[in-house]
Amino acid sequence: MELRVLQYFAVLAEELHFGRAAERLLVAQPSLSYAIKELERELGVVLLQRDHRHVQLTEAGKAILSEAQHTLAQAERIRVIAEQFRSGQAGTLCLGFEATGAGQLGTLAQIHFSQQYPHVRIVPRRFDWSGEAEALRTGIVDVAYVWLPTSLQGLKAKVIAREPRLAALPRHHPLATRSQLQIMDLANEALTWTQRASQDWVHWWAVNPRPDGTVPLCGPTNDNVEEMLEQVAAGRAISIGSASMASYYTRPDLIWRPIVDIEPLHIAIAWRAGEVNPLVELFVSTVQTIAKESASLC
């Protein structure tokens, strides 16, 4: 079977009308009909039920459409990668991140990369609570800033930054008067948490268990940073975030205080293992260079 015919089938499945599909494909309607009949003959199944008024996918058609779309997407990816090699550092790079990504380091890396490769368009895609790793695995993004601990199955990654963790408190909270905190200072404080991430990730952020073996108190759940901080500002709970979150998510009704006795956040640049993509290689190299330069200035 030909990719061209699979494309015909995919467009016809969207339109469910031979005339409109033929118009989109810039082919004659009889040619489209013949191609679909030949595809059905080759596969040995009926893909579409048609009469004078309606065109509908059969169950076989629905199942084969999903695979056809995947095949076409992979073929397009091959074409894009070839074009990147052919044109020399040109194209689109989709960058995944959560919350503040790699903070100021990430911003500097993008600026530097865009200066070096002005024909590459970076498309940032934000995800919530460790969703950036799964987006990378499934091909939604090409490269991502991943907040550890997160499963790196199917990925390659390099740690590029470490950020202290801080407690977000309502401005008039009793602990807000202190310049710094220890984790056991939060023993009686309910923490916001999420069901959108793995338990290991949630437990790490909550520092569960605590040094004395106790379990932190659970407050309300949230789906993203904005919901989390809204709950904190309203006094329903406190939360634990990173240094860049404290800097980027400033609010007049919140106070951020460093927690000095817990492990910092580790941020990695990650990409799919075994995949050759010259733009990803260039971007990863740029990020690592900026990370080394930033570390040397500290």
C-alpha positions as CSV (number, residue, x, y, z in Angstrom):
1,M,0.0,0.0,0.0
2,E,1.1,3.6,-0.6
3,L,1.3,6.5,1.8
4,R,-0.7,8.5,-0.7
5,V,-3.6,6.1,-0.5
6,L,-3.5,6.1,3.3
7,Q,-3.6,9.9,3.2
8,Y,-6.7,9.6,0.9
9,F,-8.3,7.3,3.4
10,A,-7.5,9.5,6.4
11,V,-8.9,12.6,4.7
12,L,-12.0,10.8,3.6
13,A,-12.5,9.5,7.2
14,E,-12.5,13.1,8.3
15,E,-14.9,14.4,5.7
16,L,-17.1,11.4,5.3
17,H,-17.9,12.8,1.9
18,F,-16.2,11.8,-1.3
19,G,-16.7,15.1,-3.0
20,R,-15.3,17.2,-0.2
21,A,-12.4,14.8,0.4
22,A,-11.5,14.9,-3.3
23,E,-11.6,18.7,-3.3
24,R,-9.2,18.8,-0.3
25,L,-6.9,16.2,-1.9
26,L,-7.0,18.0,-5.2
27,V,-7.9,14.8,-7.0
28,A,-10.9,13.7,-9.1
29,Q,-13.7,12.0,-7.2
30,P,-13.6,8.9,-9.4
31,S,-9.8,8.6,-8.7
32,L,-10.4,8.8,-5.0
33,S,-13.2,6.2,-5.1
34,Y,-11.0,3.8,-7.1
35,A,-8.1,4.3,-4.7
36,I,-10.2,3.5,-1.7
37,K,-11.7,0.4,-3.4
38,E,-8.2,-0.8,-4.2
39,L,-7.1,-0.3,-0.6
40,E,-10.1,-2.3,0.6
41,R,-9.3,-5.0,-1.9
42,E,-5.7,-5.1,-0.8
43,L,-6.5,-5.3,2.9
44,G,-9.4,-7.7,2.4
45,V,-11.9,-5.7,4.6
46,V,-14.5,-3.0,4.1
47,L,-13.4,0.3,5.4
48,L,-16.4,2.4,4.6
49,Q,-20.1,1.9,4.4
50,R,-21.5,4.1,1.7
51,D,-24.8,4.9,0.0
52,H,-26.1,7.8,-2.0
53,R,-26.4,10.0,1.1
54,H,-24.0,8.8,3.8
55,V,-20.4,7.6,4.2
56,Q,-19.5,5.9,7.5
57,L,-16.5,4.1,8.9
58,T,-16.9,0.4,9.6
59,E,-15.4,-1.0,12.8
60,A,-12.5,-2.3,10.7
61,G,-12.2,1.2,9.2
62,K,-12.0,2.9,12.6
63,A,-9.3,0.5,13.8
64,I,-7.3,0.9,10.6
65,L,-7.7,4.7,10.6
66,S,-5.9,4.9,13.9
67,E,-2.9,3.0,12.5
68,A,-3.0,4.9,9.3
69,Q,-2.8,8.2,11.1
70,H,0.1,6.9,13.2
71,T,1.9,5.8,10.0
72,L,1.3,9.1,8.3
73,A,2.6,11.0,11.4
74,Q,5.7,8.9,11.4
75,A,6.3,9.4,7.7
76,E,5.9,13.2,8.3
77,R,8.5,13.0,11.1
78,I,10.9,11.2,8.7
79,R,10.3,14.0,6.2
80,V,10.9,16.7,8.8
81,I,14.1,15.1,10.1
82,A,15.4,14.8,6.5
83,E,14.6,18.4,5.9
84,Q,16.5,19.4,9.0
85,F,19.5,17.6,7.8
86,R,19.1,19.0,4.3
87,S,18.6,22.6,5.2
88,G,21.0,22.7,8.1
89,Q,19.6,23.6,11.4
90,A,16.2,24.8,10.4
91,G,12.7,23.7,11.5
92,T,10.6,23.6,14.6
93,L,11.6,22.3,18.1
94,C,8.9,21.7,20.6
95,L,10.1,22.2,24.2
96,G,8.2,20.8,27.1
97,F,8.3,22.0,30.7
98,E,6.3,22.3,33.9
99,A,5.8,25.4,36.1
100,T,9.1,27.4,35.6
101,G,11.0,24.8,33.6
102,A,14.7,25.4,34.0
103,G,14.2,28.9,35.4
104,Q,16.6,31.6,34.3
105,L,18.9,29.0,32.9
106,G,16.2,27.9,30.5
107,T,15.5,31.4,29.4
108,L,19.2,32.1,28.7
109,A,19.5,28.8,26.8
110,Q,16.6,29.7,24.5
111,I,18.0,33.2,23.8
112,H,21.4,31.8,23.0
113,F,20.0,29.1,20.8
114,S,17.8,31.5,18.9
115,Q,20.8,33.7,18.3
116,Q,22.9,30.8,16.9
117,Y,20.1,29.2,14.9
118,P,17.6,32.0,13.9
119,H,15.8,29.7,11.5
120,V,14.7,27.3,14.2
121,R,11.4,28.1,15.8
122,I,11.1,26.9,19.5
123,V,7.6,26.1,20.5
124,P,7.2,26.0,24.3
125,R,4.6,23.6,25.7
126,R,3.7,23.7,29.4
127,F,2.5,20.6,31.3
128,D,1.4,20.1,34.9
129,W,3.1,18.1,37.6
130,S,5.5,15.8,35.9
131,G,3.5,15.6,32.7
132,E,6.4,16.9,30.6
133,A,8.2,13.5,30.7
134,E,5.1,11.6,29.4
135,A,4.6,14.3,26.7
136,L,8.2,13.6,25.6
137,R,7.8,9.8,25.6
138,T,4.6,10.1,23.4
139,G,6.2,12.5,20.9
140,I,4.1,15.6,21.9
141,V,7.4,17.5,22.5
142,D,10.9,16.9,21.1
143,V,12.9,17.8,24.2
144,A,11.9,18.8,27.8
145,Y,13.1,20.2,31.1
146,V,12.2,17.4,33.5
147,W,11.8,17.9,37.2
148,L,13.2,14.9,39.1
149,P,12.3,12.5,40.5
150,T,10.3,11.5,37.5
151,S,10.4,8.3,35.5
152,L,12.9,8.5,32.7
153,Q,11.9,5.3,31.0
154,G,12.6,5.5,27.3
155,L,14.4,8.8,27.7
156,K,18.0,10.1,28.0
157,A,18.6,13.0,30.4
158,K,21.4,15.2,31.9
159,V,21.0,17.1,35.1
160,I,21.6,20.8,34.3
161,A,20.5,22.6,37.5
162,R,19.6,22.3,41.1
163,E,17.2,24.6,43.0
164,P,16.6,24.9,46.7
165,R,13.1,24.2,47.8
166,L,11.0,26.7,49.6
167,A,7.7,26.7,51.5
168,A,4.9,28.9,50.2
169,L,2.9,30.4,53.1
170,P,0.0,32.8,53.4
171,R,1.5,36.2,54.1
172,H,0.1,36.3,57.7
173,H,1.1,32.8,58.6
174,P,3.1,32.6,61.9
175,L,6.0,30.9,60.1
176,A,6.2,33.8,57.7
177,T,8.1,35.8,60.3
178,R,11.1,33.5,60.1
179,S,13.9,34.0,57.5
180,Q,14.3,30.2,57.0
181,L,12.6,26.9,58.0
182,Q,13.4,23.3,58.7
183,I,11.1,20.6,57.4
184,M,9.9,19.7,60.9
185,D,8.7,23.3,61.3
186,L,5.9,22.2,58.9
187,A,4.9,19.1,60.9
188,N,1.5,20.5,61.8
189,E,0.8,22.2,58.5
190,A,-1.5,20.6,55.8
191,L,0.2,20.4,52.4
192,T,-1.5,20.9,49.0
193,W,-0.9,17.8,46.8
194,T,-2.0,16.5,43.4
195,Q,-3.4,13.3,41.9
196,R,-1.9,14.1,38.5
197,A,1.6,12.8,39.3
198,S,3.0,9.5,40.5
199,Q,3.0,8.8,44.3
200,D,6.8,8.8,44.3
201,W,6.9,12.3,42.9
202,V,4.2,13.5,45.3
203,H,5.9,11.9,48.3
204,W,9.3,13.5,47.4
205,W,7.8,17.0,47.2
206,A,6.0,16.5,50.5
207,V,9.1,15.0,52.1
208,N,7.2,11.9,53.1
209,P,8.1,10.4,55.4
210,R,9.6,13.2,57.5
211,P,12.9,12.7,59.4
212,D,11.1,11.4,62.5
213,G,9.1,8.9,60.4
214,T,5.8,10.8,60.5
215,V,3.6,11.4,57.5
216,P,2.7,15.0,56.5
217,L,-0.8,16.2,56.7
218,C,-2.7,16.2,53.4
219,G,-4.6,19.3,52.4
220,P,-6.6,20.0,49.3
221,T,-5.6,18.7,45.9
222,N,-4.7,20.8,42.8
223,D,-4.1,20.3,39.1
224,N,-1.6,23.1,38.5
225,V,0.5,25.8,40.1
226,E,-2.1,28.5,39.9
227,E,-4.6,26.3,41.8
228,M,-2.0,25.3,44.4
229,L,-1.0,28.9,45.1
230,E,-4.6,30.1,45.3
231,Q,-5.2,27.5,48.0
232,V,-2.2,28.6,49.9
233,A,-3.1,32.3,49.7
234,A,-6.6,31.4,51.0
235,G,-5.0,29.8,54.0
236,R,-6.3,26.3,53.3
237,A,-2.8,24.8,53.2
238,I,0.8,25.5,52.5
239,S,3.0,24.1,49.7
240,I,6.6,23.3,48.8
241,G,8.0,24.7,45.6
242,S,11.3,25.5,43.9
243,A,13.5,28.7,44.0
244,S,12.4,29.7,40.5
245,M,8.8,29.3,41.5
246,A,9.3,31.6,44.4
247,S,10.8,34.1,42.0
248,Y,8.4,33.7,39.1
249,Y,5.1,33.3,41.1
250,T,5.2,36.3,43.4
251,R,2.0,37.4,44.9
252,P,1.2,40.1,47.5
253,D,-0.7,37.5,49.6
254,L,2.1,34.9,49.7
255,I,5.5,34.5,51.4
256,W,8.2,32.1,50.3
257,R,10.7,30.8,52.9
258,P,13.7,28.5,52.2
259,I,13.6,25.0,53.8
260,V,17.3,24.5,54.6
261,D,17.5,20.8,55.5
262,I,15.9,19.0,52.5
263,E,17.2,17.9,49.2
264,P,17.1,20.5,46.4
265,L,15.1,20.0,43.2
266,H,17.2,18.5,40.3
267,I,16.3,19.7,36.8
268,A,17.3,17.7,33.8
269,I,17.2,18.3,30.0
270,A,15.7,15.1,28.5
271,W,15.1,13.6,25.0
272,R,13.9,10.3,23.6
273,A,16.5,7.5,23.7
274,G,17.6,6.1,20.4
275,E,16.1,8.9,18.3
276,V,18.3,10.9,16.0
277,N,17.2,14.6,15.7
278,P,19.8,17.1,14.9
279,L,17.8,20.0,16.4
280,V,17.5,18.2,19.7
281,E,21.2,17.5,19.7
282,L,22.0,21.2,19.1
283,F,19.6,22.4,21.7
284,V,20.8,19.9,24.4
285,S,24.4,21.0,23.7
286,T,23.4,24.6,24.0
287,V,21.6,24.0,27.3
288,Q,24.5,22.1,28.7
289,T,26.9,24.9,27.7
290,I,24.8,27.5,29.4
291,A,24.5,25.3,32.5
292,K,28.3,24.9,32.8
293,E,28.8,28.7,32.3
294,S,26.1,29.4,35.0
295,A,27.7,27.0,37.4
296,S,31.1,28.6,36.9
297,L,29.8,32.0,37.9
298,C,28.3,30.7,41.2
